């Protein structure tokens, strides 16, 4: 059996498989969904005679979208590098959750306003 390897993973080596690609795609889907909400909020805010509350909700929605975009792009760049990707820090995780909630809240304000 000289030279035949068992195929067992070597301790200390990491085989990420497709996980980084799936994570990048998930960040892109989140950004796309947030973009759709922001665009629809902007369209509703600009259509007809929108009230000040609707315009304010649209601005809030766009600010949330920009935050999601910034965090997602940072994370996608972090995953694109070779080797083991850095973990998502708690600060960025909380930040993206807050930005998504702000985006959704602004979008709901536009629809209900």
One Martini backbone bead per residue (centre of mass of N, CA, C, O) as a GRO file, in nm:
protein
  113
    1UNK     BB    1   0.054   0.065   0.015
    2UNK     BB    2   0.227   0.259  -0.130
    3UNK     BB    3   0.111   0.599  -0.147
    4UNK     BB    4  -0.165   0.561  -0.015
    5UNK     BB    5  -0.446   0.738   0.054
    6UNK     BB    6  -0.739   0.774   0.256
    7UNK     BB    7  -0.878   1.079   0.250
    8UNK     BB    8  -0.819   1.206   0.501
    9UNK     BB    9  -0.806   1.464   0.688
   10UNK     BB   10  -0.592   1.704   0.775
   11UNK     BB   11  -0.486   1.837   1.040
   12UNK     BB   12  -0.565   2.194   1.005
   13UNK     BB   13  -0.729   2.159   0.758
   14UNK     BB   14  -0.942   2.334   0.521
   15UNK     BB   15  -1.260   2.247   0.361
   16UNK     BB   16  -1.499   2.462   0.229
   17UNK     BB   17  -1.594   2.430  -0.042
   18UNK     BB   18  -1.909   2.600  -0.110
   19UNK     BB   19  -1.965   2.798   0.126
   20UNK     BB   20  -1.858   3.078   0.028
   21UNK     BB   21  -2.047   3.090  -0.219
   22UNK     BB   22  -2.316   3.076  -0.065
   23UNK     BB   23  -2.264   3.330   0.102
   24UNK     BB   24  -2.238   3.530  -0.130
   25UNK     BB   25  -2.522   3.476  -0.244
   26UNK     BB   26  -2.677   3.564   0.010
   27UNK     BB   27  -2.577   3.858   0.007
   28UNK     BB   28  -2.691   3.924  -0.273
   29UNK     BB   29  -2.989   3.868  -0.206
   30UNK     BB   30  -3.014   4.076   0.018
   31UNK     BB   31  -2.942   4.320  -0.158
   32UNK     BB   32  -3.165   4.284  -0.367
   33UNK     BB   33  -3.408   4.303  -0.177
   34UNK     BB   34  -3.333   4.585  -0.069
   35UNK     BB   35  -3.344   4.727  -0.345
   36UNK     BB   36  -3.639   4.678  -0.407
   37UNK     BB   37  -3.754   4.830  -0.167
   38UNK     BB   38  -3.620   5.105  -0.229
   39UNK     BB   39  -3.739   5.147  -0.512
   40UNK     BB   40  -4.040   5.126  -0.435
   41UNK     BB   41  -4.030   5.356  -0.232
   42UNK     BB   42  -3.937   5.573  -0.431
   43UNK     BB   43  -4.174   5.548  -0.626
   44UNK     BB   44  -4.398   5.610  -0.418
   45UNK     BB   45  -4.276   5.890  -0.330
   46UNK     BB   46  -4.288   6.016  -0.639
   47UNK     BB   47  -4.581   5.958  -0.660
   48UNK     BB   48  -4.742   6.213  -0.682
   49UNK     BB   49  -4.870   6.323  -0.362
   50UNK     BB   50  -4.655   6.313  -0.126
   51UNK     BB   51  -4.593   6.300   0.186
   52UNK     BB   52  -4.371   6.363   0.432
   53UNK     BB   53  -4.382   6.076   0.555
   54UNK     BB   54  -4.319   5.921   0.296
   55UNK     BB   55  -4.048   6.055   0.238
   56UNK     BB   56  -3.914   5.978   0.506
   57UNK     BB   57  -3.945   5.671   0.468
   58UNK     BB   58  -3.775   5.661   0.208
   59UNK     BB   59  -3.513   5.761   0.335
   60UNK     BB   60  -3.487   5.538   0.546
   61UNK     BB   61  -3.477   5.309   0.342
   62UNK     BB   62  -3.216   5.407   0.194
   63UNK     BB   63  -3.030   5.396   0.439
   64UNK     BB   64  -3.061   5.095   0.492
   65UNK     BB   65  -2.959   5.003   0.217
   66UNK     BB   66  -2.675   5.121   0.239
   67UNK     BB   67  -2.592   4.949   0.482
   68UNK     BB   68  -2.625   4.674   0.350
   69UNK     BB   69  -2.427   4.724   0.119
   70UNK     BB   70  -2.170   4.770   0.284
   71UNK     BB   71  -2.164   4.500   0.440
   72UNK     BB   72  -2.183   4.308   0.196
   73UNK     BB   73  -1.926   4.400   0.047
   74UNK     BB   74  -1.731   4.336   0.272
   75UNK     BB   75  -1.801   4.033   0.290
   76UNK     BB   76  -1.743   3.952  -0.004
   77UNK     BB   77  -1.444   4.034   0.003
   78UNK     BB   78  -1.368   3.841   0.240
   79UNK     BB   79  -1.451   3.575   0.070
   80UNK     BB   80  -1.256   3.609  -0.189
   81UNK     BB   81  -1.034   3.526  -0.042
   82UNK     BB   82  -0.807   3.329   0.044
   83UNK     BB   83  -0.881   3.098   0.251
   84UNK     BB   84  -0.979   3.182   0.555
   85UNK     BB   85  -1.238   3.340   0.658
   86UNK     BB   86  -1.357   3.579   0.828
   87UNK     BB   87  -1.542   3.661   1.074
   88UNK     BB   88  -1.836   3.784   1.170
   89UNK     BB   89  -1.893   4.042   1.340
   90UNK     BB   90  -2.106   4.162   1.569
   91UNK     BB   91  -2.124   4.449   1.460
   92UNK     BB   92  -2.213   4.365   1.166
   93UNK     BB   93  -2.453   4.191   1.239
   94UNK     BB   94  -2.615   4.411   1.378
   95UNK     BB   95  -2.606   4.617   1.148
   96UNK     BB   96  -2.764   4.448   0.935
   97UNK     BB   97  -3.020   4.410   1.098
   98UNK     BB   98  -3.087   4.708   1.130
   99UNK     BB   99  -3.093   4.779   0.825
  100UNK     BB  100  -3.320   4.586   0.748
  101UNK     BB  101  -3.532   4.705   0.943
  102UNK     BB  102  -3.524   4.990   0.827
  103UNK     BB  103  -3.607   4.915   0.541
  104UNK     BB  104  -3.876   4.785   0.615
  105UNK     BB  105  -3.994   5.025   0.772
  106UNK     BB  106  -3.983   5.226   0.536
  107UNK     BB  107  -4.154   5.061   0.340
  108UNK     BB  108  -4.405   5.050   0.524
  109UNK     BB  109  -4.441   5.359   0.544
  110UNK     BB  110  -4.502   5.401   0.245
  111UNK     BB  111  -4.746   5.210   0.216
  112UNK     BB  112  -4.914   5.330   0.477
  113UNK     BB  113  -4.885   5.658   0.409
   0.00000   0.00000   0.00000
